[in-house]
């Protein structure tokens, strides 16, 4: 496998990032994960725009979109595969062991891993920890991902593929790497960005293409929603057949199935919507 580091393609086995890189020592970095289909990235412009928003939110220099596009193209060409997870990581670069930044400039890494199409439905759990809708990193896609690692491990222990968080006021927020939607009386709802959730790329397209409403929702809406589904770059739209101990037979339900069809059709018509 080939990846992009230090301005060029390198072998994944020999590529090295400094042990003093701020992305490693203090989590001072941002990233994007995009779906790649037959060597072409999906919604790359939207991903690059969010990468810039996240970087600026951390106080990092804005990444050069042309450079990132060149890196993505080179990595995709070097590693042909039908479906891939394209990961763009942009960190504060070489720095001191403390929180102050160094003078060396940022690090850009672009890598690609093979992926498989997700099942049409999955199981989720809720976790006791909360998202802070007023935190410094709220709304930024940063490499400070440890709480997601812990929550996802809890989900895996319980036979689920995702863990869902409430925010500090008890509202439904998001998953570790996904956004959540519920169907109530035939209408699709999803928590607003003000809840503390990440402004997901697939979330935004799903809202735009299905007419879903952004609504403040209590966490216990999961106990009464007619249908539940998740969105993310690699899930696209994915139904939920179990939420904690509640079974949702027949998932994906009719509204979710329609949203899945709409997303597949619209995404197939335009790889950079």
C-alpha positions as CSV (number, residue, x, y, z in Angstrom):
1,X,0.0,0.0,0.0
2,X,1.1,3.5,-0.8
3,X,0.2,6.6,1.3
4,X,1.0,10.3,1.0
5,X,3.3,11.9,3.6
6,X,5.7,14.8,3.4
7,X,4.6,15.8,0.0
8,X,5.0,12.5,-1.8
9,X,3.9,8.9,-2.0
10,X,5.6,6.5,0.4
11,X,5.3,2.8,1.2
12,X,3.0,2.3,4.2
13,X,5.6,-0.1,5.8
14,X,8.4,2.5,5.8
15,X,6.5,5.8,6.1
16,X,7.2,7.5,9.4
17,X,5.8,10.5,11.3
18,X,7.9,12.1,14.1
19,X,7.2,10.8,17.6
20,X,7.0,14.5,18.5
21,X,4.2,15.2,16.1
22,X,1.5,17.2,17.9
23,X,-1.2,14.9,16.4
24,X,0.3,12.0,18.4
25,X,1.4,13.8,21.6
26,X,-1.6,16.0,22.3
27,X,-4.2,15.2,19.7
28,X,-3.7,18.5,17.9
29,X,-5.0,17.6,14.5
30,X,-8.1,17.2,12.3
31,X,-9.2,14.6,9.8
32,X,-11.7,13.5,7.2
33,X,-12.9,10.1,6.1
34,X,-14.4,10.0,2.6
35,X,-15.8,7.0,0.7
36,X,-13.9,6.1,-2.5
37,X,-15.7,4.2,-5.2
38,X,-13.6,2.7,-8.0
39,X,-10.8,5.1,-7.4
40,X,-13.0,8.2,-7.1
41,X,-13.8,10.0,-3.8
42,X,-17.3,10.9,-2.9
43,X,-18.2,14.5,-1.9
44,X,-14.5,15.5,-1.7
45,X,-15.3,19.2,-1.9
46,X,-17.6,19.1,1.1
47,X,-15.0,17.1,3.0
48,X,-12.2,19.6,2.2
49,X,-14.4,22.5,3.3
50,X,-15.1,20.8,6.6
51,X,-11.4,19.9,7.0
52,X,-10.7,23.7,6.7
53,X,-13.4,24.6,9.2
54,X,-12.0,22.1,11.7
55,X,-8.4,23.2,11.1
56,X,-9.3,26.9,11.6
57,X,-11.3,26.0,14.6
58,X,-8.2,24.5,16.2
59,X,-6.1,27.5,15.1
60,X,-4.1,25.5,12.5
61,X,-3.2,27.0,9.1
62,X,-5.8,26.3,6.5
63,X,-4.9,23.3,4.5
64,X,-4.0,23.8,0.8
65,X,-7.0,22.1,-1.0
66,X,-5.0,21.7,-4.2
67,X,-2.3,19.8,-2.4
68,X,-4.8,17.6,-0.6
69,X,-6.6,16.9,-3.9
70,X,-3.3,15.9,-5.5
71,X,-2.5,13.7,-2.6
72,X,-5.9,12.0,-2.7
73,X,-5.6,11.4,-6.5
74,X,-2.1,9.9,-6.1
75,X,-3.1,7.6,-3.3
76,X,-6.3,6.4,-5.1
77,X,-4.3,5.8,-8.3
78,X,-1.6,3.8,-6.5
79,X,-4.1,1.6,-4.6
80,X,-6.9,0.5,-6.9
81,X,-9.9,-1.0,-5.1
82,X,-13.7,-1.1,-5.7
83,X,-14.6,0.5,-2.3
84,X,-12.2,2.3,0.0
85,X,-12.0,4.4,3.1
86,X,-10.0,7.5,2.2
87,X,-8.5,9.1,5.3
88,X,-7.0,12.6,5.3
89,X,-5.2,13.6,8.5
90,X,-3.8,17.1,9.1
91,X,-1.9,17.8,12.3
92,X,-0.1,20.6,14.1
93,X,3.2,18.9,13.1
94,X,6.4,18.5,15.0
95,X,6.1,20.3,18.4
96,X,7.1,20.3,22.0
97,X,5.9,17.7,24.5
98,X,3.6,20.3,26.1
99,X,0.5,21.9,24.6
100,X,2.4,24.8,22.9
101,X,2.8,24.4,19.1
102,X,6.2,24.2,17.4
103,X,7.4,26.1,14.4
104,X,7.8,23.3,11.9
105,X,4.4,23.5,10.2
106,X,1.6,21.0,9.8
107,X,1.8,17.3,8.8
108,X,-0.5,16.0,6.0
109,X,-1.1,12.3,5.6
110,X,-3.5,10.7,3.1
111,X,-4.1,6.9,3.3
112,X,-6.6,4.4,1.9
113,X,-8.0,1.2,3.3
114,X,-10.3,-1.4,1.7
115,X,-13.9,-1.3,2.8
116,X,-17.0,-3.5,2.3
117,X,-20.6,-2.4,1.8
118,X,-22.3,-2.2,5.2
119,X,-25.4,-4.3,6.1
120,X,-28.7,-2.7,5.5
121,X,-29.4,-2.6,9.3
122,X,-27.4,-2.7,12.5
123,X,-27.6,-2.5,16.3
124,X,-26.8,0.5,18.5
125,X,-26.5,1.2,22.2
126,X,-26.7,4.3,24.2
127,X,-23.8,5.2,26.6
128,X,-23.8,7.0,29.9
129,X,-21.2,9.6,28.8
130,X,-22.3,12.9,27.2
131,X,-21.3,15.2,24.4
132,X,-20.5,18.7,25.5
133,X,-22.5,21.0,23.2
134,X,-20.5,24.0,24.5
135,X,-17.0,22.5,24.4
136,X,-13.9,23.9,22.7
137,X,-13.9,21.1,20.1
138,X,-17.7,20.9,19.5
139,X,-18.4,20.6,15.8
140,X,-14.8,20.0,14.9
141,X,-13.6,16.7,13.5
142,X,-10.4,16.3,15.4
143,X,-8.0,13.5,16.1
144,X,-8.9,13.8,19.9
145,X,-11.0,10.6,19.5
146,X,-10.4,8.7,22.6
147,X,-13.9,9.0,24.1
148,X,-15.2,7.5,20.8
149,X,-12.8,4.6,21.1
150,X,-14.1,3.8,24.6
151,X,-17.8,4.2,23.6
152,X,-17.4,2.1,20.5
153,X,-15.6,-0.7,22.5
154,X,-18.6,-0.7,24.8
155,X,-20.9,-1.1,21.8
156,X,-18.9,-4.0,20.4
157,X,-19.0,-5.8,23.7
158,X,-22.8,-5.6,23.5
159,X,-23.0,-6.8,19.9
160,X,-23.6,-3.4,18.4
161,X,-21.7,-1.4,15.7
162,X,-22.4,2.1,17.1
163,X,-22.8,3.9,20.4
164,X,-25.1,6.9,20.7
165,X,-24.5,9.9,23.0
166,X,-26.9,12.4,24.6
167,X,-25.6,15.9,25.2
168,X,-25.3,17.6,28.6
169,X,-29.0,18.6,28.7
170,X,-30.2,15.1,27.9
171,X,-30.9,15.6,24.2
172,X,-30.1,13.0,21.5
173,X,-26.8,14.0,19.9
174,X,-24.8,11.6,17.7
175,X,-22.8,8.4,17.4
176,X,-19.1,7.9,17.7
177,X,-18.7,8.3,14.0
178,X,-22.2,8.8,12.7
179,X,-25.3,11.0,12.8
180,X,-28.6,9.6,14.0
181,X,-32.1,10.1,12.5
182,X,-35.5,9.0,13.8
183,X,-38.9,8.6,12.1
184,X,-41.9,9.9,14.0
185,X,-45.4,9.6,12.4
186,X,-43.8,9.3,9.0
187,X,-41.5,12.3,9.3
188,X,-37.7,12.2,9.5
189,X,-36.0,14.1,12.3
190,X,-32.3,14.5,13.2
191,X,-30.7,16.5,16.0
192,X,-29.6,20.1,15.0
193,X,-25.9,21.0,15.0
194,X,-26.6,23.1,18.1
195,X,-27.0,19.8,20.0
196,X,-23.3,19.3,19.7
197,X,-23.2,16.8,16.9
198,X,-20.8,16.9,14.0
199,X,-22.2,18.5,10.9
200,X,-21.8,15.2,8.9
201,X,-21.4,15.3,5.2
202,X,-23.8,12.4,4.7
203,X,-26.2,13.9,7.3
204,X,-26.3,17.2,5.3
205,X,-27.0,15.4,2.0
206,X,-29.7,13.2,3.6
207,X,-31.4,16.3,5.1
208,X,-31.2,18.0,1.7
209,X,-32.4,15.0,-0.3
210,X,-35.2,13.7,2.0
211,X,-36.5,16.9,3.6
212,X,-35.6,15.7,7.1
213,X,-36.3,18.2,9.9
214,X,-33.7,19.3,12.4
215,X,-35.4,18.9,15.8
216,X,-34.3,18.9,19.5
217,X,-35.0,15.4,20.6
218,X,-34.8,13.8,24.0
219,X,-32.6,10.7,24.3
220,X,-35.7,8.6,25.1
221,X,-37.1,9.2,21.6
222,X,-35.1,6.0,20.7
223,X,-37.6,4.1,22.9
224,X,-40.6,5.2,20.8
225,X,-39.4,6.2,17.3
226,X,-41.1,4.2,14.5
227,X,-37.7,3.8,12.7
228,X,-34.1,4.8,13.5
229,X,-31.2,5.1,11.0
230,X,-27.6,6.2,11.0
231,X,-25.6,8.2,8.4
232,X,-21.9,8.4,7.8
233,X,-19.4,8.3,4.9
234,X,-19.1,4.5,4.9
235,X,-22.6,3.7,6.2
236,X,-24.4,6.0,3.8
237,X,-27.9,5.5,5.2
238,X,-28.2,2.4,7.4
239,X,-31.3,1.2,9.3
240,X,-31.2,0.2,13.0
241,X,-32.9,-3.1,14.0
242,X,-32.0,-2.9,17.7
243,X,-31.5,0.1,20.0
244,X,-30.3,-1.1,23.4
245,X,-32.8,-3.8,24.3
246,X,-35.5,-2.6,21.9
247,X,-36.0,-4.6,18.7
248,X,-37.3,-2.8,15.6
249,X,-38.5,-5.7,13.5
250,X,-38.5,-5.3,9.7
251,X,-35.7,-2.7,9.7
252,X,-35.0,-0.9,7.5
253,X,-38.6,0.3,7.7
254,X,-40.3,1.9,4.7
255,X,-39.2,5.5,5.4
256,X,-35.6,4.4,6.0
257,X,-35.7,2.2,2.9
258,X,-36.9,5.1,0.8
259,X,-34.1,7.4,2.2
260,X,-31.6,4.7,1.3
261,X,-32.9,4.5,-2.2
262,X,-32.9,8.3,-2.6
263,X,-29.3,8.5,-1.3
264,X,-28.0,5.7,-3.5
265,X,-29.6,7.3,-6.6
266,X,-28.5,10.8,-5.9
267,X,-25.0,9.8,-4.9
268,X,-24.7,7.7,-8.0
269,X,-25.6,10.6,-10.2
270,X,-23.1,13.0,-8.8
271,X,-19.9,12.0,-7.0
272,X,-19.2,15.5,-5.8
273,X,-22.6,16.9,-4.8
